Amino acid sequence: MKSPNETIVTVTGATGYLATHILHFLLAQGYQVRGTVRDPEAVRTEHLNEPEEFCPEMRESGGTLTLYTCDLTIEGSFDEAIAG
C-alpha cells in the first residue's frame, strides 16, 4: 500500500464547505491533493492560495496542494486534474 505522500487525491469543488474539511484532513495526513476550482483568484479561494496557513499540519506531514482551474461547461477542463 502506498504511503499518503505517494498518493494523489483530487477533490472537486475545493472551495465548498465539505470539500474544505476533506482538503484539510488529507493535507494533514500528508496526501498530494489536487483541488479543482472555477476561479483561483476569487475571494472564496483565498484560503486555498495559502495552504500552509489553511493547514499548518501539512508542514510536518509533507502534504501538498495544487489548484486546477476547471469548469463543467468546458470539455476536458478536468483532464489534467484527474490524470495519473
C-alpha distances in whole Angstrom, upper triangle without the diagonal:
4,7,9,12,10,10,13,15,18,21,24,27,26,29,30,30,26,25,26,24,21,21,22,19,16,18,19,15,15,14,15,18,20,23,26,29,33,34,33,36,37,38,35,33,34,31,29,30,30,26,27,30,28,25,26,23,21,23,21,18,18,17,19,21,23,26,27,30,30,33,32,36,35,33,30,30,26,25,24,22,20,20,17
4,6,8,6,6,10,12,16,19,22,25,24,27,28,28,25,23,24,23,19,19,20,17,14,16,16,13,12,10,12,15,17,20,23,27,30,32,30,33,34,35,33,30,31,29,26,27,27,23,24,27,25,22,23,20,18,20,18,15,14,14,16,18,20,23,24,27,27,30,31,34,33,31,28,28,24,23,22,20,18,17,14
4,5,5,7,10,12,16,18,22,25,23,26,26,27,24,22,22,21,18,17,17,15,12,13,13,10,9,8,10,13,17,20,23,26,30,31,29,32,33,33,31,28,29,26,24,25,24,21,21,24,22,19,20,17,15,16,15,11,11,11,14,16,19,22,23,27,27,31,31,35,34,32,29,28,25,24,22,20,19,19,16
4,5,5,8,9,13,15,19,21,19,22,23,23,20,18,18,17,14,13,14,12,8,9,10,7,5,5,7,10,13,16,19,23,26,27,25,28,29,30,27,24,25,23,20,22,21,17,17,20,19,16,17,14,12,14,13,9,9,8,11,13,15,18,20,24,24,28,28,32,31,30,27,26,22,22,20,18,17,17,15
4,6,8,10,14,16,20,22,20,23,24,24,22,20,19,19,16,14,15,13,10,10,11,8,5,5,6,10,13,16,19,22,26,27,24,27,29,29,27,24,24,22,19,20,19,16,16,19,18,16,16,14,11,12,11,8,7,7,9,12,14,17,19,23,24,28,29,32,31,30,27,25,22,22,19,17,17,17,15
4,7,10,13,16,20,23,21,24,25,26,24,21,21,21,18,16,17,16,12,12,14,12,9,7,7,11,13,17,20,23,26,27,25,28,30,31,29,26,26,24,21,22,22,19,19,23,21,19,20,17,14,16,15,12,10,10,11,13,15,18,19,23,24,27,28,31,30,29,25,24,21,20,18,16,15,15,12
4,7,10,13,16,19,18,21,22,23,21,18,19,18,15,14,15,14,10,11,13,11,9,6,6,8,11,14,17,20,24,25,23,27,28,29,27,24,25,23,20,21,21,18,19,22,20,18,20,17,14,17,16,13,12,10,11,12,13,16,17,21,21,24,25,28,27,26,23,22,18,18,16,14,13,13,10
4,7,10,13,16,15,18,20,21,19,15,17,17,14,12,14,14,10,11,14,12,10,6,5,6,7,11,13,17,20,22,20,24,25,26,24,21,22,21,17,19,19,16,18,21,19,17,19,18,15,17,18,14,13,10,9,10,10,13,14,17,17,21,21,25,23,22,19,18,15,14,12,10,9,10,8
4,7,10,13,12,16,16,18,15,12,14,14,11,9,12,12,8,10,13,12,11,7,6,5,6,8,11,15,18,20,18,22,23,24,21,19,21,19,16,18,19,16,18,20,18,16,19,17,15,18,19,15,14,11,10,10,10,12,13,16,16,18,19,22,22,21,18,17,13,14,13,9,8,10,10
4,6,10,9,13,14,16,14,10,12,14,11,9,13,13,10,12,15,15,14,10,9,6,5,6,8,11,14,17,16,19,20,21,19,16,19,18,14,16,18,15,18,20,17,17,20,19,17,20,21,18,17,13,12,10,9,10,10,13,12,15,15,19,18,18,15,14,10,11,10,7,6,9,10
4,7,6,10,10,12,10,7,9,11,8,7,11,12,10,11,15,15,15,12,11,7,6,5,6,9,13,15,14,18,18,19,16,14,17,15,12,15,17,14,17,19,16,16,19,19,16,20,21,18,18,14,13,10,10,10,10,12,12,14,14,18,18,18,16,14,11,13,13,9,9,13,14
4,5,9,9,12,11,7,10,13,11,10,14,15,13,15,18,18,18,15,14,10,8,6,5,7,10,13,13,17,16,18,15,13,16,16,13,16,18,16,20,21,17,18,22,22,20,23,25,22,21,17,16,13,12,10,9,10,9,10,11,14,15,15,14,12,9,12,12,9,10,13,15
4,6,6,9,9,7,9,12,11,11,14,16,15,16,19,20,20,17,16,13,11,7,6,6,8,11,11,14,13,15,11,10,14,14,12,15,17,16,19,20,16,18,21,22,20,24,26,23,23,19,17,14,13,10,10,10,9,10,11,14,15,16,16,13,11,15,15,12,13,17,19
4,6,8,8,5,6,9,9,7,10,13,12,13,16,17,17,15,14,10,9,5,6,6,9,11,10,13,12,13,10,8,11,11,8,11,14,12,16,16,13,14,18,18,17,20,22,20,19,16,14,11,11,8,10,11,11,12,14,17,18,19,18,15,13,16,15,12,14,17,19
4,7,9,6,6,10,11,9,12,14,15,15,17,19,20,18,17,13,12,9,8,7,9,10,10,12,10,10,7,6,9,9,8,11,13,12,16,15,12,14,18,19,18,21,23,22,21,18,16,13,13,10,12,12,12,13,15,18,19,21,20,17,16,19,18,15,17,21,23
4,6,5,6,9,10,10,12,14,15,16,18,20,21,19,19,15,14,11,10,9,11,13,13,15,13,13,9,10,13,12,11,15,16,15,18,18,14,16,20,21,20,23,25,23,23,20,19,16,16,14,15,15,14,15,15,18,20,22,22,19,17,20,20,17,18,22,24
4,6,5,7,9,10,11,13,15,16,17,19,21,19,20,17,16,13,14,13,15,16,16,18,16,15,11,12,14,12,13,16,17,16,19,17,14,15,19,19,20,23,25,23,24,20,20,17,18,16,18,18,18,18,19,22,24,25,25,22,20,24,24,20,21,25,26
4,5,5,6,9,10,11,12,14,16,17,19,17,18,15,15,13,14,14,16,18,18,20,18,18,14,14,17,14,14,18,19,16,19,18,15,15,19,19,19,22,23,21,22,19,19,16,18,17,18,19,18,19,19,22,24,25,24,22,20,23,23,19,19,23,24
4,5,5,6,9,10,10,12,14,15,16,15,15,11,11,9,10,11,14,16,15,18,16,16,13,12,15,13,11,15,16,14,17,17,13,14,17,17,17,20,22,19,20,16,15,13,14,13,14,15,15,16,17,20,21,23,22,19,16,19,19,15,16,19,21
4,5,5,6,9,10,11,12,14,15,14,15,12,12,10,11,12,15,16,14,17,15,14,11,10,12,10,9,13,13,11,14,13,9,10,14,15,14,18,19,18,18,15,14,12,14,13,15,16,17,18,19,23,24,25,24,21,19,22,21,17,18,21,22
4,5,5,6,9,10,11,13,15,14,15,13,14,12,14,15,18,19,18,20,19,18,14,14,15,12,12,16,15,13,15,14,10,10,14,14,14,17,18,17,18,15,15,14,16,16,18,20,20,22,22,26,27,28,27,24,21,24,23,19,20,23,24
4,5,5,6,9,10,11,12,11,13,10,12,11,13,15,18,19,18,21,20,20,16,15,17,14,13,16,16,13,15,16,12,11,15,14,13,17,18,15,16,13,14,12,14,15,17,19,19,20,21,25,25,26,24,22,19,21,20,17,17,20,20
4,5,5,6,8,10,11,9,10,7,9,8,11,13,16,17,16,18,18,18,15,13,14,11,9,13,13,10,12,13,10,9,12,12,11,14,16,13,14,10,10,9,11,11,14,16,17,19,20,24,24,25,23,20,18,20,18,15,16,18,19
4,6,5,6,9,10,10,12,10,12,11,14,16,19,20,18,20,19,18,16,14,15,11,10,13,12,9,10,11,8,6,9,9,9,12,13,12,13,10,11,10,13,14,17,19,20,23,24,27,28,29,27,24,21,23,22,18,19,22,22
4,6,5,6,9,9,12,10,13,13,16,18,22,23,21,23,23,22,19,17,18,15,14,17,16,12,13,14,11,9,11,9,10,13,13,11,13,10,12,12,15,16,19,22,22,25,25,29,29,30,28,26,22,24,23,19,19,22,21
4,5,5,6,5,8,7,10,11,15,17,21,22,20,23,23,23,20,18,19,16,13,16,16,12,13,15,12,10,12,10,9,13,13,10,11,8,9,10,13,14,17,20,20,23,24,28,27,28,25,23,20,21,20,16,16,18,18
4,5,5,5,7,7,10,11,15,17,21,21,18,21,22,21,19,16,17,14,11,14,13,9,9,12,10,7,9,7,5,9,10,7,8,5,6,7,11,13,16,19,21,24,25,29,28,29,26,24,21,22,20,17,17,19,19
4,5,8,10,11,14,15,19,20,24,24,22,24,24,23,21,19,19,15,14,16,14,11,10,12,10,7,8,5,5,8,8,6,8,7,9,11,15,17,20,23,24,27,28,32,32,32,30,27,24,26,24,20,21,23,22
4,6,9,11,14,16,19,22,26,26,24,26,27,26,24,22,22,19,17,19,18,14,13,16,14,10,11,8,7,11,9,6,8,7,10,12,16,18,21,24,25,28,29,33,32,32,30,28,24,25,23,20,20,22,20
4,7,9,13,15,18,21,25,25,22,25,26,26,24,21,21,18,16,18,16,13,12,15,14,11,11,9,6,9,8,4,5,4,7,10,13,16,19,23,24,27,28,32,31,31,28,26,23,23,21,18,18,19,18
4,6,9,12,16,18,22,23,21,24,25,25,23,20,21,18,15,17,17,13,14,17,15,12,14,12,9,12,12,8,8,5,7,9,11,14,16,20,21,24,25,29,28,27,25,23,19,20,18,15,15,16,14
4,7,10,13,16,20,21,18,21,23,24,22,18,19,17,14,15,15,12,13,17,15,13,15,13,10,13,13,10,8,5,5,6,8,11,13,17,18,22,23,26,25,25,22,20,17,17,14,12,12,13,12
4,6,10,13,16,17,15,19,20,21,18,15,17,15,11,13,14,11,13,16,14,12,15,14,11,14,15,13,11,7,6,5,6,9,11,14,15,18,20,23,22,22,19,17,14,15,13,10,11,12,12
4,7,10,13,15,13,16,17,19,17,14,16,15,11,12,14,12,15,17,15,15,17,17,14,17,19,16,14,11,8,6,5,6,7,11,11,15,16,20,18,19,16,14,11,12,10,6,8,10,11
4,7,10,12,10,14,14,16,13,11,13,12,9,11,13,11,15,16,14,14,17,18,15,18,20,18,16,13,10,7,6,5,6,9,9,13,14,18,17,18,16,13,10,13,11,8,10,13,14
4,7,9,9,13,13,15,13,10,14,14,11,12,15,14,18,19,16,17,21,21,19,22,24,22,20,17,14,10,9,6,5,6,6,9,11,14,13,14,13,10,8,11,10,7,10,13,15
4,6,6,10,9,12,10,8,11,12,10,11,15,14,18,19,16,18,21,22,20,23,26,24,22,19,16,12,11,7,6,5,6,8,10,13,13,15,14,11,10,14,13,10,13,16,19
4,7,9,9,12,10,9,13,15,13,13,17,17,21,21,19,21,25,26,24,26,29,27,26,22,20,16,14,10,8,5,5,6,9,11,11,14,14,10,11,14,14,13,15,18,21
4,5,5,9,9,8,10,13,11,11,15,16,20,20,18,21,24,26,24,26,29,27,26,22,19,16,13,10,9,6,8,9,12,14,13,16,16,13,14,17,16,14,18,20,23
4,6,9,9,6,8,10,9,8,12,13,16,17,15,18,20,22,20,22,25,24,23,20,16,13,11,7,8,7,10,12,15,17,16,19,18,14,14,17,16,14,17,20,22
4,7,8,7,7,11,10,9,12,14,18,17,16,19,22,24,22,24,27,27,25,22,19,16,14,11,11,10,13,14,18,19,18,21,21,17,18,21,19,18,21,23,26
4,5,5,7,10,10,10,13,15,19,17,16,19,22,25,23,25,28,28,26,23,21,17,16,12,13,11,13,14,17,18,19,22,22,18,19,22,21,19,22,25,27
4,5,5,9,10,10,12,15,17,16,14,18,21,23,23,24,27,27,26,23,21,18,17,14,16,15,17,17,20,21,22,25,25,21,22,25,24,21,24,27,29
4,6,7,9,10,12,14,17,15,13,16,19,22,21,23,26,25,25,22,20,16,16,13,15,14,15,16,18,20,21,24,24,20,20,23,22,20,22,25,28
4,6,5,7,9,11,14,13,11,14,17,19,18,20,23,23,22,19,16,13,12,10,12,11,13,15,18,20,20,23,22,18,18,21,19,17,20,22,25
4,5,5,7,9,12,11,10,13,15,18,17,19,22,22,21,18,16,13,13,11,14,14,17,18,21,23,23,26,25,21,21,24,22,19,22,25,27
4,6,6,7,9,8,6,10,12,15,14,16,19,19,18,16,14,12,13,12,15,16,18,20,22,25,25,27,26,23,22,24,22,19,22,25,26
4,5,5,9,9,7,9,12,14,13,15,18,17,16,13,11,8,9,8,11,13,15,18,20,23,23,25,23,20,18,21,19,16,18,21,22
4,6,9,9,9,11,13,16,14,15,19,18,17,14,12,9,9,8,11,13,16,18,22,24,23,25,24,20,19,21,19,17,20,22,23
4,6,6,6,9,10,13,12,12,16,16,15,13,11,9,11,11,15,16,19,22,25,27,27,29,27,23,22,24,22,19,22,24,25
4,5,5,6,8,10,8,10,13,13,12,10,8,7,9,10,14,16,19,22,24,27,27,28,26,23,21,23,20,18,20,22,22
4,5,5,5,8,6,7,10,11,11,9,9,9,12,14,18,20,23,26,28,31,30,32,30,26,25,26,23,21,23,24,24
4,5,6,9,9,10,13,14,14,13,12,12,15,15,19,21,24,26,29,32,31,33,31,28,26,28,26,23,25,27,27
4,6,9,9,11,14,14,14,12,12,11,13,14,17,19,21,24,26,29,29,31,29,26,24,26,24,21,23,25,26
4,5,6,8,10,10,11,9,10,10,14,15,18,21,23,26,27,31,31,32,30,27,25,26,24,21,22,25,24
4,5,6,8,9,11,10,11,12,16,18,21,24,26,29,31,34,34,35,33,30,28,29,27,24,25,27,27
4,5,6,6,9,8,11,13,16,19,22,25,27,30,32,35,35,35,33,30,28,29,27,23,25,26,25
4,5,5,5,5,7,9,13,16,19,22,24,27,29,33,32,33,30,27,25,26,23,20,22,23,22
4,6,6,7,9,12,15,18,21,24,27,30,32,35,34,35,32,30,27,28,25,23,24,25,24
4,6,8,11,14,17,20,24,27,29,33,34,38,37,37,34,32,29,30,27,25,26,26,25
4,6,9,12,16,19,22,25,27,30,32,35,35,35,32,30,27,27,25,22,23,23,22
4,7,10,13,17,20,23,25,29,30,34,32,33,30,27,25,25,22,20,21,21,19
4,7,10,13,17,20,22,25,27,30,29,29,26,24,21,22,19,17,18,18,17
4,7,10,13,17,19,22,24,27,26,27,24,21,19,19,16,14,15,16,16
4,7,10,13,15,19,21,24,23,24,21,18,16,17,14,12,14,15,15
4,7,10,13,16,19,21,20,21,18,15,13,14,11,9,12,13,14
4,7,9,13,16,18,17,18,16,13,11,13,11,8,12,14,15
4,6,10,13,15,13,14,12,9,8,10,8,6,10,12,14
4,7,10,12,11,13,11,8,8,11,10,9,12,14,17
4,7,9,8,9,9,5,6,9,9,8,11,13,17
4,5,5,8,9,6,8,11,12,12,13,16,20
4,6,7,9,7,8,11,14,13,14,16,20
4,6,9,9,11,13,16,16,17,19,22
4,6,6,9,11,13,14,15,17,20
4,6,8,9,12,13,14,15,18
4,5,5,8,10,10,11,15
4,6,7,8,10,11,15
4,6,5,6,9,12
4,6,6,6,10
4,6,5,9
4,6,9
4,7
4
